[in-house]
Amino acid sequence: MKKLLFILLFISITAFTQNLHVSAINNFNISKKTDAANSLILSSILVLTPTLIIENGNSHFGLSKEFSAGKFPYGRAEFDYTYIFRKERKNVLHLSYNLDIPLNGSFKHPSIIMISPGAGYYTDFIHKGYFIQAAIGIWATTGFMEGLSIHPNLKVRKIFVKNNYPGVIELSLGVGFGFYTH
């Protein structure tokens, strides 16, 4: 039952983010045609983020979907679901707060390189814990609507699991979507 619930949650989040793109196309501004085309190409390549999970000396492959919302310079809340290809504990949720620090430019530019330290809550629905993470990526406007951004990034997480269970390291390379205003 839990698996079905979280698969439905994953599908609904995916549908929600795709629905945002469809509804935003109606408000498309032709002057931002290049940004929109680049965003569509990049998001179609990495709609799901490949993730490497290293746990207790074993490596597993997973696919993640990330959605976040924030306001600069106060930071960003992030929801991340990962499906891991292994026999048990296939579903993982991450809820985190991230502080985005621009390395170049300002929000007047269509894309900004940022580093993002963060921390949050982890659960695989059997084990619970917390994590610290660091990411480097680009926040780029989608060209569809104000504040809707695409976020290609490289992310590293160190997860500390409760009850003396070995920690976990996650590496992911992919694309997230978010609302980010300034």
N, C-alpha and C positions, 0 to 999 in steps of 0.2 A: 504494500500500500504506500509506504514512504517513497519507494522508487517511482511509482506512478505519479505521485504528487509532485515530486521534484522534476520529473520529466515534463509534466504539464507546466510547471513554473518556468522551466527553461524555454519551452516552446512559446509561452505567452510573452516572455521578455523579448525573445527574438522577433515575434510578430509585432510587439509594441515598437521596437526600434525600426523595423522595416516600415511600419505604419507611419512613423514620424517622417521617414523619407518620402513616402507617397503623399502625405498631406502637405509636406513642405514644397514638393514640386509645384503645387498649385500656386505658391507664392514666389516662385523662382524669379530671380532678377537677372535679366539677360546680360547685364554688365559684368556679372560674376560667372560667366559661362565656363571659363577655363578652370576656376576653382571647383565648380560643381563636377565637371568632367573628370578631373584628377581624383576627386573624392570618391566618385562612383567606381572608378577603375581600382583604386586602392582598397576600398571596402569590399568589392566583389572578390578580390584575391584572398583577403584574410578576414572573412566575416567571423570565422571561429579562430581563436588564437591557439597555436600549438604550444603545449606546455610539457616540460620535462620535470617529473617529480622524482626526487631522490630521497628514499625513506629506508632507514635501517640497512643501508648497503645495497638496496634494490632500486632499480630505475624503472619508471613507468611512464607511458605516454598518455597525455590527456588533451582535451580540447576545452577551451574556456570561452566565455562570453562576458564582456565587461560593460557596465553602464555607470556613468558618474554624473554628478551635478555639483556645481560650485560657483563661488563668486570670488574673483581676484581682489585683494590679496589674502582673503580669509581661508582659502583652501577648498578642498573638494571631498565630498563623500563618494565612496565607490562601492558598488555591489558587483561581485564576480562569482560566477558559477563555473565549476570545472567538472567535466565528466572524465573519469580516469579508466583506462582500459586495463582492468585487472579483475580478479575473481570476486573480491569483496570490497566494501567501502568505495564504491564507484563514484559517488556524488560528494562534492565538496563545495562549501560556501565560504566566501571571504567577505567581510564587511569592514571597510577601513576609512580612515581619514588621511588625506594626503595634502602636503603643502607643496605647491608648485612654484619653483624658482626659475624665472626666465634667465637664460644665458645670453640671449641676443635680442635686440629689438624691443618693441613694445606691442601693445594690443592694437596699435594702428596698422600693423603689418598683417598680411593674410596668414602667416605661419610664424610660430615662435618655437625655438628649441628650449625645452625645460627639463630640469632634473626634479624629481618628485620623491622626497623621503616620506614615509608614511608608516602607520601602525594600525592593527585592527584585530578583529575576532575571527577565529577559524573553527569550523566544525566539519567533520565527515559523518556526522550523525551517530557516531559511536564515541570518537575522541573529540575533545574540545581543547582549545588553547588560544594563544595569541601569536601575533607575528609582527615583525618589522620588515619593511620592504624599501627598495630603492628602484627608481625607474628613470630612464632617460628617453625622451621622445619629442615628437613634434605635435603641437596643437595647431591644426589648420582649419580654417573656415571651410564649411561645406558649400557655401554659395547659395544655399537654399533659404536659410532663415538666420536672423541674428542670434548668436549664442550657441547654435548647434555646431559642434566641432567634431572632427575626426582626430584620433590620437594614436598614430603608429608609435609603438614603444618597445623597449627591451626592459623587462622587469625581473628582479631577483627578490625572492622572499625567503626569510628564515623563520620557520614556524616552531614555536615552543609548545609542546603538547603536555597537558596535565597528566597526573598519575604515573610519573616516571616512564612514560612511553617515549621512545626515541624521537628526536626532532625530525623535521622534514625541511628540505630545501626545494624550492620551485624556481624554475627558469622559464620565462615565457617571452615569445616574440610575436607581436601581433598588433591588432587594431582594436581600439575601444571607441565608443561614441559617448559624447557627453554634452551637457549644456554648461557653458562657462561664460559668465558675463563679467564685466568690469565696471 
